[in-house]
Amino acid sequence: MSGFAFNAHRLTPAQARELASEGKIMLLDVREPKELAASGKAKGAVHVPLSLIAMKADPRSPDYDSRFRPTLPIAVYCAAGARAGSAAQVLTQLGYQAQNIGGFADWCACGGAVEA
């Protein structure tokens, strides 16, 4: 995907799958733990529920998660896309490049690998 500008247009799950396999983005699952237990998550995705995003992604927070790197764009998904949109907005306000790629079913439909 050379020449792909992360924020130029909506990132599709298929594009996210390719970029994640190349280590060019962070995949972020913002669903609740019980949802992951029922279905698994995208292979390699970081799981942080939506309610914890601001605390975990803010480098000034004592609960900051170092897997959030300001230089690495983030592709966010949830069950259907609504929570991913909210998370992407919060992340953008914190200075990250973040895009909503939709729901977990979209990830699976494009052939994205799943892990427990």
C-alpha positions as CSV (number, residue, x, y, z in Angstrom):
1,M,0.0,0.0,0.0
2,S,2.8,2.4,-0.8
3,G,1.6,6.0,-1.0
4,F,-1.5,5.3,1.2
5,A,-2.3,8.4,3.3
6,F,-3.9,7.1,6.5
7,N,-6.3,10.0,6.9
8,A,-7.0,10.7,3.2
9,H,-10.1,8.6,3.2
10,R,-12.0,6.0,5.2
11,L,-9.8,3.0,5.9
12,T,-11.4,-0.2,5.0
13,P,-11.0,-3.4,7.1
14,A,-9.1,-5.0,4.2
15,Q,-6.6,-2.0,4.1
16,A,-6.3,-2.2,7.8
17,R,-5.5,-5.9,7.6
18,E,-2.7,-5.2,5.1
19,L,-1.3,-2.3,7.1
20,A,-1.4,-4.2,10.3
21,S,0.4,-7.2,8.8
22,E,3.2,-4.7,7.7
23,G,3.4,-3.2,11.2
24,K,2.3,0.2,9.9
25,I,-0.8,0.6,12.2
26,M,-2.1,-0.5,15.6
27,L,-5.3,-2.4,15.6
28,L,-7.5,-1.5,18.5
29,D,-10.6,-3.4,19.8
30,V,-12.8,-1.2,22.0
31,R,-15.4,-3.9,22.8
32,E,-16.2,-5.1,26.3
33,P,-14.3,-8.2,27.7
34,K,-17.4,-10.4,27.5
35,E,-17.7,-9.6,23.7
36,L,-14.1,-10.7,23.2
37,A,-14.7,-13.9,25.2
38,A,-17.6,-14.7,22.9
39,S,-15.9,-14.1,19.6
40,G,-12.2,-13.5,19.9
41,K,-10.5,-10.5,18.5
42,A,-8.5,-9.5,15.4
43,K,-5.1,-11.2,15.5
44,G,-2.6,-8.8,17.0
45,A,-5.2,-6.2,18.1
46,V,-4.8,-4.4,21.4
47,H,-7.9,-4.6,23.5
48,V,-8.9,-1.5,25.6
49,P,-12.7,-1.0,26.3
50,L,-14.1,2.3,25.1
51,S,-14.6,3.5,28.7
52,L,-10.8,3.2,29.3
53,I,-9.5,4.8,26.1
54,A,-8.9,8.3,27.4
55,M,-7.0,7.0,30.5
56,K,-4.9,4.4,28.6
57,A,-4.0,6.5,25.6
58,D,-3.1,9.7,27.3
59,P,0.7,9.8,28.0
60,R,0.0,12.1,30.9
61,S,-2.2,9.6,32.7
62,P,-0.7,7.3,35.4
63,D,-2.5,4.5,33.7
64,Y,-1.0,5.2,30.3
65,D,-0.5,2.0,28.2
66,S,2.8,2.3,26.3
67,R,1.4,0.3,23.3
68,F,-0.2,3.6,22.3
69,R,2.5,5.4,20.3
70,P,1.8,8.8,18.8
71,T,3.8,8.0,15.7
72,L,1.7,4.8,14.9
73,P,-1.7,5.3,13.3
74,I,-4.6,3.4,15.0
75,A,-7.4,1.5,13.2
76,V,-10.3,1.1,15.7
77,Y,-13.1,-1.4,15.6
78,C,-15.9,-2.5,17.9
79,A,-19.0,-4.7,17.4
80,A,-20.7,-2.5,14.7
81,G,-18.7,0.7,14.4
82,A,-20.4,3.2,16.8
83,R,-18.0,2.8,19.7
84,A,-15.1,2.7,17.3
85,G,-16.1,6.1,16.0
86,S,-16.3,7.5,19.6
87,A,-12.8,6.0,20.4
88,A,-11.3,7.4,17.2
89,Q,-12.6,10.9,18.1
90,V,-11.0,10.6,21.6
91,L,-7.8,9.4,20.2
92,T,-7.7,12.2,17.6
93,Q,-8.2,14.7,20.4
94,L,-5.2,13.2,22.1
95,G,-3.1,13.7,19.0
96,Y,-3.2,10.3,17.4
97,Q,-4.1,9.5,13.8
98,A,-7.1,7.2,14.3
99,Q,-9.8,5.8,12.0
100,N,-12.9,3.8,12.6
101,I,-12.8,0.6,10.4
102,G,-16.2,-0.6,11.5
103,G,-17.2,-3.7,13.3
104,F,-15.6,-7.1,14.1
105,A,-17.8,-8.7,11.5
106,D,-16.3,-6.4,8.9
107,W,-12.8,-7.6,10.0
108,C,-13.9,-11.2,9.7
109,A,-15.6,-10.7,6.3
110,C,-12.4,-9.3,4.7
111,G,-10.5,-12.4,5.8
112,G,-8.9,-10.9,8.9
113,A,-7.4,-13.4,11.2
114,V,-8.9,-13.9,14.6
115,E,-7.4,-15.0,17.9
116,A,-8.7,-15.8,21.4
